[in-house]
Amino acid sequence: MKKAETEIARDFIDLKAAPDDSARNSINARILSRFHLALMMPSAANYSFDSLKTIVRITSDDNRFTIFHWNLQRQNGQHCYYGFLRMNDYDKSKVFSLNDYSDSLEVPDILTLNPAQWYGALYYKVITGKTSQGTTFYTLLGWSGEDALVTSKVIEILSFNISDEPQFGLPVFKNYPGGMKTRIIFRFSSSVTMSLKFEEQIVSSKKKWNPRKRVFDITNTLEPIIVADRLIPMEPMLEGQYQYYVPAGDINDGFYMEDGNWMFIQGIESRNKPR
């Protein structure tokens, strides 16, 4: 495993120094082949590949899977994403290649996709949850640079079918504007940054009338919430042109988990201001 890791690390050094897209594609193909073979080895179970500094790895908190992935920027500024999802089971060698299919998806936020049709992104947070029927799913927060003008942040949903095969996208965003979504994609100008993170926030419960005091009782609780900067166009006439979308100052929206769904909240007061 160490030898395979060293060879792949050397390939990534060559990839960074490649002079053009043709050379990058050739070296990246070699990385994909070597990495896949390495991950299929029995000794690869829970091997971390720590020396590969240019890849992003993320493991679910129940250690069910690890995703190893990276992005490749083209000369025209476009980003392409590559990687593998490995099931962390010592008795099985299940490795799924992730094929970035985002350029071919006209309406990606309503689709359920398999690894060969992946909406490419680099994930930095995984949140374990359950549907109302008790099925486990994983919410992935990720970054996806689209091209030189537009960047995205994404809330992706990963689940597994009865054959333990991964699928991306699940209709768990019940009340999000614009109808049922299987993933949430935030697009904005590549010249700015957007905060999307999971943290505990103070949430006010529904008001309950207190007849004795003749006032509404409001109970504040600390809840884990996905907090997102609200994005707006620089000018109203630029609506829909995402290269001109920027965060709206200190205005945040969020999602909280209720009965196996992510419920959308507008205009939350972020206790911990996003960075």
N, C-alpha and C positions, 0 to 999 in steps of 0.2 A: 504493500500500500504506500509506503514511504517513497519507493522508487517511482510509482505511478504519479504520486503527488508532485514530486520534483520535476518530472517530465512535463506535466500540465502547467506548473508554475513557469517553466522555461518558455512554454508556448505563449503564455499570457504576456511575458516580456516581449517576445517577438511580435505579438499582436499590437502592443502599444507602439512599437517602432515601425510598423508597416507603413509604407509610403502612400498607398492608395487603397480603394475599395476592393479591387481584385485581389491584392495581397492579403487584406484583412479577411476576406471571405475564405480564402484558401487555408489560412492559419486557423480561423475559427472552426472550420470543418474538421480540422485535425484535433482541436480541443474537444469538440463534441464527441468524436469517435473515442478518444482516449478516456474522457471523463465517463462516458457511458460504460465502457468496459470496466473501469475501476469501480464504479458504483455497483456493478453486478457481481463483484467478487464477494464470497461469503464473509470475508474479513472486513468488508466495507460497512457492515452494520454499526451504526453510531460512530463511524470514523468521521472526524470533523473537517478535515482538509484545512486546518488553521493557517497554513502558510500561503494559501491562495488569497492574497489581500485584495485582489481586484474583483472578487465575486461577493455576492450577498447571500448569506445563508440564514434561514429562519426555521425554527423548530416549534411545533405546537407544544403547549405546556403539558399535554398528556403524553408527549414523545411518540405520537402516532406516526408522524411524518416529518421530513426535513425537505425544504426547498433550497436548491443551490441555483442561483441565477445571476446573470450579468447582462449589461447592455452594450451594444456596439453602435457607435455614432458614425453615420455615413458622411461623405464629403459635402453633401448638400444639407447637412444639419439634421437629417432624419435619424431617429433612434430605432433600433431593432433589438428585441429581447430574446434571450436564449436561456435554457436551463433544464433542470431535472427535478422531479418530485420523487423522493425515495421513501418508501414505507419502512419504518424502523422496526422491523420484525426479524428476529434472528433466524426464524424458521423459513422465511421466504425471501427471495431476492426480487422484489417488485420495484422497478424503476420506470418512471414515465417521462418521456421526452416532452418538453414544453415548446410548442411551435407557435411563435408570435403570428397571429392571424388578424391583428387589429386593423390593418390597412384594408382588409377585404370585408369588414363588418360595417354595413351601412347604419344599423341601429343597434349598437352593441349593448345598450343598457336594458334591453328586454329579452336577451337571449340566454339560453343555457348552453355552455360550451364544453367540449372535451379537451384534453391536453393538446390534441393536434390542431385545435382552433382557439388557442389561448389568447385572451386579451392581455398582451404583454405589459408587464410592470415590474418594478422592484419593490418587494414588500419589506416593511420594517416593523410591523406589529401583527400579531395573530391573537384573536380573541375567541375562546371556546364558548359555544352556546348550544341550546337545544330547541328544536321546534316544539310546537304545542303537543305533537305526538310523541315527543321524547327522542327524536333522532338528532344525533350530534352533528353540528356544522361549525365551520370555522370562518370567522370574519377577518379578512386580510386588509390592512391599510397599506397603500402603496403609492409610489411615485412613478409617473410615466411621462418622460419627455417625448413629445410627439415629433416636433421639428424645430427649426430655428426660431419660430414665432410663437408656438403654443406649447404649453406644458400642462400636464394633468395630474391630479391626485385621484385615487380610486378607492372605493370601498367595495371589495370583492368578496364573494361568498363561495367557499369551498366545502363540498360535501362528498360523500362516497356512496356508491350504489351497493347492492347486495353482493356484488362480486369484488367489492373493495377497490373499485376503480374510481378515480377522481372525476368530479364534474365542477365546473366553475359557473356560478350564477344560480340564484335561488330567489323566488319571489317572496322576500321577507320584509320588504319596504312598503307596508300597507298604505300609509297615508301620505307618501311623498308626492309633491305636486307633479302633475303630468301623467298620472296613472301608475300602475304596478311596474316596479323595476326589479330586475334581478341583480343589478349592481348599480352603484352610484358613481358617476364620472364628473369630476369638477374640472373644467377647462379654463385656462387663464393665460395671460401674457407671460412669455418666458423671461421677461425682464423683471418680474416680481416673484415673491415667494408667498405661498399659502400654507397656513397651519391646518393640519388634520391629525388629531391625536385622541387617544383614549385616556380619560382621567376621571377622577371623582369630582362631582359638582353638586352644589346644593340645589335640590329640586323642591318646589312647593307642591304639596298635595292639593287635590280638589278642595274647594271651599265647602265647609259644612256649617250650616246655620246653627248657632247656639241660642236657643230660645231664652235661656236664663240670663245670659249676658246681652242678648239682643245684638250680637255681632257674628260675623263669620269667623270660625276657627280655621287657621291655616297651619298645617304642620310641615316643617322643613325637614327633609331627609337628605343624607349624603348618598348619591347614586353614581355608579360608573356610567359615563356617557361618552360617546364619540362627539368631539367638539370640532367644528369647522368654521373657518373664516367665511363670511358671506361674500360672494363675488358679485360685482356689478360692472357694467360697461362704463368706460370713462365718460361717455356722453350717451344720452338715450338713443340717439340715431345710430349708435354702433351696436345695438342689441343683436346678439347672434354672431358677432364677429369676435371670436374668443381671444384673438391676439390683442384685444383692447380691454379685456376684463381684468380687474384688479380687486384686492380685498377692500371691503367697505369700512375701513377704520377699525373701530372696536366692536363692530356688530358680529355676533357669532350665532350660528345655528347648531343644532345637535340632534343626536339619535340616542334614545334609551331603549333598553330591552323590556318588552312586555309580552307575555304569552308566546314566546318564540319568534317575535317579530321586532324589527327595529322601527320604533315610532319616531317620527320627525317632529322636532320642536323648533319653532321660529323665535329668533330674538332672545336667546338665553343670555343671562348675565354671567359671563365666565368668571368663576372665582379665581382660577389660576389663568391669567391671561396667556393665550397661546403665543409661542415664540416662533 
